[in-house]
Amino acid sequence: MPKLSGVPIAHHRALNRLQVSGALPLAALRLKPGQWVRTLRVALHMTQRQLAGRAGVSQGNLALIEKGRFEPQIATLRRLFDALYCDLIVLPVPRQRVAAILAEKTTGVPSRRLWDD
């Protein structure tokens, strides 16, 4: 995958679409938090050391987060995105349509026992 400033071009495109349309394209939703952190940090011309200092995390942990080798807690992500001038929104994305889930669960099952597995 071609890269621009060490970040895949697809990540830059996702960021540009987000900034222009205000809506997240489906592919952008699938970026891992570390990929978003790196993409935004590079777009803002920030070093890892600068971002780590602003967010109150170590530069080593930030490097691991960006590489996807460390899964940060929500509080850490909130501090990182705050330092990147972004709000963190946790958004559930259903894996399939709700109607399909209900159709699968209700086949031959009385409604009072719908969620008993």
C-alpha positions as CSV (number, residue, x, y, z in Angstrom):
1,M,0.0,0.0,0.0
2,P,1.5,3.4,-1.0
3,K,2.3,5.7,1.9
4,L,2.5,9.4,2.4
5,S,4.6,10.6,5.4
6,G,4.7,7.0,6.7
7,V,0.9,6.7,6.8
8,P,-1.1,4.7,4.2
9,I,-2.7,6.9,1.7
10,A,-6.1,5.2,2.4
11,H,-5.9,6.6,5.9
12,H,-5.3,10.1,4.6
13,R,-8.2,9.7,2.3
14,A,-10.5,8.5,5.1
15,L,-9.4,11.6,7.1
16,N,-10.1,13.9,4.2
17,R,-13.5,12.4,3.6
18,L,-14.4,12.8,7.2
19,Q,-13.3,16.5,7.2
20,V,-15.2,17.2,3.9
21,S,-18.4,15.3,4.4
22,G,-18.6,15.2,8.2
23,A,-19.6,11.5,7.9
24,L,-17.5,8.5,8.5
25,P,-17.1,6.2,5.5
26,L,-17.5,2.5,6.4
27,A,-13.9,1.8,5.7
28,A,-12.8,4.6,8.0
29,L,-14.8,3.0,10.8
30,R,-12.7,-0.1,10.5
31,L,-9.4,1.7,11.2
32,K,-7.9,0.7,14.6
33,P,-7.6,3.5,17.2
34,G,-3.8,3.5,16.8
35,Q,-4.1,4.0,13.0
36,W,-6.3,7.0,13.7
37,V,-3.9,8.4,16.3
38,R,-1.0,8.1,13.8
39,T,-2.9,9.5,10.9
40,L,-4.1,12.6,12.9
41,R,-0.7,13.1,14.5
42,V,1.1,13.1,11.1
43,A,-1.6,15.4,9.6
44,L,-1.1,17.9,12.5
45,H,2.8,17.7,12.0
46,M,3.2,16.5,15.6
47,T,6.0,14.2,16.8
48,Q,5.3,11.2,19.0
49,R,7.2,13.0,21.8
50,Q,5.0,16.1,21.4
51,L,1.7,14.1,21.4
52,A,2.8,11.9,24.3
53,G,3.6,15.0,26.4
54,R,0.3,16.7,25.6
55,A,-1.6,13.5,26.4
56,G,0.3,12.4,29.5
57,V,1.5,9.1,28.1
58,S,5.0,7.8,27.5
59,Q,6.4,8.0,24.0
60,G,7.1,4.2,24.2
61,N,3.5,3.4,24.9
62,L,2.3,5.8,22.1
63,A,4.6,4.0,19.7
64,L,3.1,0.7,20.7
65,I,-0.5,2.1,20.4
66,E,0.2,3.4,16.9
67,K,1.7,0.1,15.8
68,G,-1.3,-1.8,17.1
69,R,0.8,-3.8,19.6
70,F,-0.9,-2.3,22.7
71,E,-4.7,-1.9,23.3
72,P,-5.2,1.3,25.3
73,Q,-8.0,1.9,27.7
74,I,-10.8,4.3,26.7
75,A,-9.4,7.0,29.2
76,T,-6.0,6.9,27.4
77,L,-7.7,7.1,24.0
78,R,-9.7,10.1,25.2
79,R,-6.6,11.9,26.4
80,L,-4.8,11.1,23.1
81,F,-7.7,12.3,20.9
82,D,-8.1,15.4,23.1
83,A,-4.5,16.2,22.6
84,L,-5.1,15.8,18.8
85,Y,-8.0,18.3,19.0
86,C,-10.6,15.6,18.5
87,D,-13.6,14.2,20.4
88,L,-13.7,10.5,21.0
89,I,-17.0,8.9,20.2
90,V,-17.6,5.2,20.9
91,L,-20.1,4.1,18.3
92,P,-21.6,0.6,18.1
93,V,-21.8,-0.8,14.6
94,P,-24.2,-3.7,14.2
95,R,-22.6,-6.7,12.4
96,Q,-25.9,-7.3,10.6
97,R,-29.3,-5.7,10.3
98,V,-31.4,-5.7,13.4
99,A,-34.3,-7.3,11.5
100,A,-32.1,-10.2,10.4
101,I,-31.0,-10.7,14.1
102,L,-34.6,-10.8,15.2
103,A,-35.6,-13.1,12.4
104,E,-32.8,-15.5,13.3
105,K,-33.6,-15.4,17.0
106,T,-37.4,-15.7,16.7
107,T,-37.5,-18.8,14.4
108,G,-39.6,-21.3,16.4
109,V,-38.9,-19.6,19.8
110,P,-41.6,-18.2,22.1
111,S,-41.0,-14.4,22.6
112,R,-40.6,-14.7,26.4
113,R,-37.6,-16.9,25.8
114,L,-36.1,-14.9,23.0
115,W,-32.7,-14.1,24.6
116,D,-32.2,-17.3,26.6
117,D,-29.2,-19.1,25.1
